[in-house]
């Protein structure tokens, strides 16, 4: 049931008396991984975002010093994926449903006595949802510290392993995600079906982009016929192994920072 998560770090394996007796619960780090079930081209399964999140978190928790109390909740597999729903198999929650679900999970964590919650999101279509939930939980419970974090935003070496074009616009089912899947679930990757596809370029000099500081709203079918936005054909397990080690190292640092974090107190 714990998947990639070390059993001793899997929150549901605790009993209610374990939680009742846990010391210094206000500093224990509770991590809610959030993924998605959505299309990832012809070569990858629907579970990519969820699988990557769990693999990274599991590897990070394996590396984390045992003196730091941190536990993973079960992953929320479904996310807000309506940008992909034109491709069969994509499952999506509305923003309202995802917000309500995470709010109620957060309130349960708070009610149990914990005061630090990480929302570890691995799907690029929902960071804003995590930010709304984190802010609303903190406003509702002043001493509740909630961290809306994106799996890929920790320090890591991925940009050193992919081309400049892939770094700039390879946002879905491309080299990095495919390489990671070759490292963690190779039997679910169909490399013979992999195709490279990049989105249409914006006019020269335009400030607008599919992601970044000045984005426009899009559905995946606006950008790609295959569902891929990037080049998975150059992916390798070796790159995936290096990416997994690097991103999980970044998450070890983040979890340590969350554990040490104290609510700011203006002078």
Buried (B, 14 or more C-beta within 10 A) or exposed (E): EBBBBBEEBBBEEEEEEEBEEBEEBEBBBBBBBBBBBBBBBBBBBBBBBBBBBBBBBBBBBEBBEEEBBBBBBBBBBBBBBBBBBEBEEBBBBEBEEBBEBBBEBBBEBBEBEBBBBBBBBBBBBBBEBBBBBBEBBBEEBEEBBBBBBBBBEBEBBBEEBBBEEBBBBBBBBBBBBBBBBBBBBEEBBEBEEBBBBBBEEEEEEEEEBBEEEEEEEEEBEEBBEBBBBBBBBBBBBEBBBBBBBBBBBBBBEBBBEBBEEEEEEEE
